[in-house]
Amino acid sequence: MEHLQDLRVSAFGYELLREILIPDLLGQHSSSLLYWAGKRLARQYPLSSTEEIISFFSYAGWGMLEIINEKKHEIVMELTSELITTRFTLQKTPSFQLEAGFIAEQIQQMNQVVTETYEEIKPRAKKVIFTVKWDSKDQT
């Protein structure tokens, strides 16, 4: 995949696939299927730290991911980018379930406990907040 890092794809082409074709193909189950697709992607690209997750997001063109709060069983992350700003401008309710599933699976693999990620859309701020939660008693 490293040879692909210098290639660029138009935002229009990316959004055409992501926001029109995929939801059309998946229908009403689009959101939940994208979450599980994100988990599957995470299994194919296992990472070993939150820093690597942040780097992966940048490399994949998903946006700038930043940890804004961290507790014993929870991490809150913020996702922003020019593309995300544009998505909020063009759509009422863009979905970030692919990213949420990816984060959930990465943290689950790192901690070896069942993990869920919840997305909170902030349309006025044009950003997404991900809250990642796990219970250390619920091991995988």
C-alpha positions as CSV (number, residue, x, y, z in Angstrom):
1,M,0.0,0.0,0.0
2,E,2.9,2.3,0.5
3,H,3.3,2.9,-3.2
4,L,-0.3,4.4,-3.2
5,Q,0.6,7.2,-0.8
6,D,1.6,9.6,-3.5
7,L,-1.6,9.0,-5.6
8,R,-4.5,11.4,-5.1
9,V,-8.2,10.8,-5.7
10,S,-10.6,13.6,-6.3
11,A,-12.9,14.4,-3.4
12,F,-15.8,14.2,-5.8
13,G,-14.9,10.6,-6.8
14,Y,-14.5,9.6,-3.2
15,E,-17.8,11.1,-2.1
16,L,-19.6,9.7,-5.1
17,L,-18.7,6.2,-4.0
18,R,-19.0,6.8,-0.2
19,E,-22.1,8.9,0.0
20,I,-24.2,7.9,-3.0
21,L,-23.2,4.5,-4.4
22,I,-22.5,2.6,-1.1
23,P,-25.7,3.8,0.7
24,D,-27.7,3.0,-2.5
25,L,-26.3,-0.5,-2.6
26,L,-26.7,-1.2,1.2
27,G,-30.0,0.5,1.6
28,Q,-31.5,1.1,5.1
29,H,-28.8,-1.1,6.6
30,S,-26.0,1.1,5.3
31,S,-25.0,2.6,8.7
32,S,-24.7,-0.8,10.5
33,L,-22.9,-2.5,7.6
34,L,-20.4,0.3,7.3
35,Y,-19.6,0.0,11.0
36,W,-18.9,-3.7,10.6
37,A,-16.9,-3.0,7.4
38,G,-14.8,-0.6,9.5
39,K,-14.2,-3.4,12.0
40,R,-13.2,-5.8,9.2
41,L,-10.8,-3.2,7.7
42,A,-9.2,-2.8,11.1
43,R,-8.6,-6.6,11.3
44,Q,-6.8,-6.3,7.9
45,Y,-4.7,-3.4,9.1
46,P,-3.9,-4.1,12.7
47,L,-2.3,-1.2,14.6
48,S,-0.7,-1.2,18.0
49,S,-1.3,2.3,19.4
50,T,-3.7,5.2,19.3
51,E,-0.9,7.2,17.6
52,E,-0.9,4.6,14.8
53,I,-4.7,5.0,14.5
54,I,-4.3,8.7,14.1
55,S,-1.6,8.2,11.5
56,F,-3.8,5.7,9.6
57,F,-6.7,8.2,9.5
58,S,-4.4,10.8,7.9
59,Y,-2.9,8.3,5.5
60,A,-6.3,7.0,4.4
61,G,-7.6,10.5,3.9
62,W,-10.3,10.1,6.5
63,G,-9.3,13.3,8.3
64,M,-7.3,14.6,11.3
65,L,-8.1,12.4,14.3
66,E,-7.3,13.9,17.7
67,I,-7.7,12.5,21.2
68,I,-9.6,15.1,23.3
69,N,-10.2,13.1,26.5
70,E,-9.0,9.9,27.9
71,K,-10.3,7.9,30.9
72,K,-9.8,4.5,32.3
73,H,-12.5,2.8,30.1
74,E,-13.2,5.6,27.5
75,I,-11.5,7.6,24.8
76,V,-13.1,10.6,23.2
77,M,-11.7,11.6,19.7
78,E,-12.5,14.4,17.3
79,L,-12.3,14.0,13.6
80,T,-12.0,17.0,11.3
81,S,-10.9,17.8,7.7
82,E,-11.7,20.0,4.7
83,L,-13.5,17.0,3.2
84,I,-15.6,16.5,6.3
85,T,-16.5,20.2,6.3
86,T,-17.6,19.8,2.7
87,R,-19.6,16.7,3.6
88,F,-21.5,18.6,6.2
89,T,-22.2,21.4,3.7
90,L,-23.6,18.9,1.1
91,Q,-25.5,16.5,3.3
92,K,-27.8,16.8,6.3
93,T,-26.6,13.6,8.0
94,P,-23.3,12.3,6.7
95,S,-22.3,8.9,8.2
96,F,-19.0,8.2,9.9
97,Q,-19.8,4.6,10.9
98,L,-16.9,3.2,8.8
99,E,-14.5,5.2,10.9
100,A,-16.3,4.3,14.1
101,G,-16.1,0.6,13.4
102,F,-12.5,0.9,12.5
103,I,-11.6,2.7,15.8
104,A,-13.7,0.2,17.8
105,E,-11.9,-2.8,16.4
106,Q,-8.5,-1.3,16.8
107,I,-9.0,-0.5,20.4
108,Q,-10.6,-3.9,21.0
109,Q,-7.6,-5.7,19.6
110,M,-5.2,-3.5,21.6
111,N,-7.0,-4.0,24.9
112,Q,-8.5,-7.5,24.3
113,V,-11.9,-6.4,25.6
114,V,-15.2,-5.8,23.8
115,T,-15.2,-2.2,22.6
116,E,-17.9,0.0,21.0
117,T,-17.5,3.4,19.3
118,Y,-20.4,5.9,19.2
119,E,-20.4,8.8,16.7
120,E,-21.7,12.2,17.6
121,I,-22.2,14.5,14.6
122,K,-21.5,18.2,15.2
123,P,-22.9,19.8,12.0
124,R,-22.4,23.4,13.2
125,A,-18.8,22.8,14.2
126,K,-18.4,20.6,11.1
127,K,-16.7,17.8,13.0
128,V,-17.4,14.3,14.4
129,I,-16.9,13.2,18.0
130,F,-16.2,9.5,18.6
131,T,-16.7,8.1,22.1
132,V,-14.9,4.7,22.4
133,K,-16.0,2.7,25.4
134,W,-15.1,-0.7,26.8
135,D,-15.5,-2.8,30.0
136,S,-12.3,-4.5,31.1
137,K,-14.4,-7.4,32.5
138,D,-15.8,-8.2,29.0
139,Q,-12.7,-9.8,27.5
140,T,-12.5,-11.1,23.9
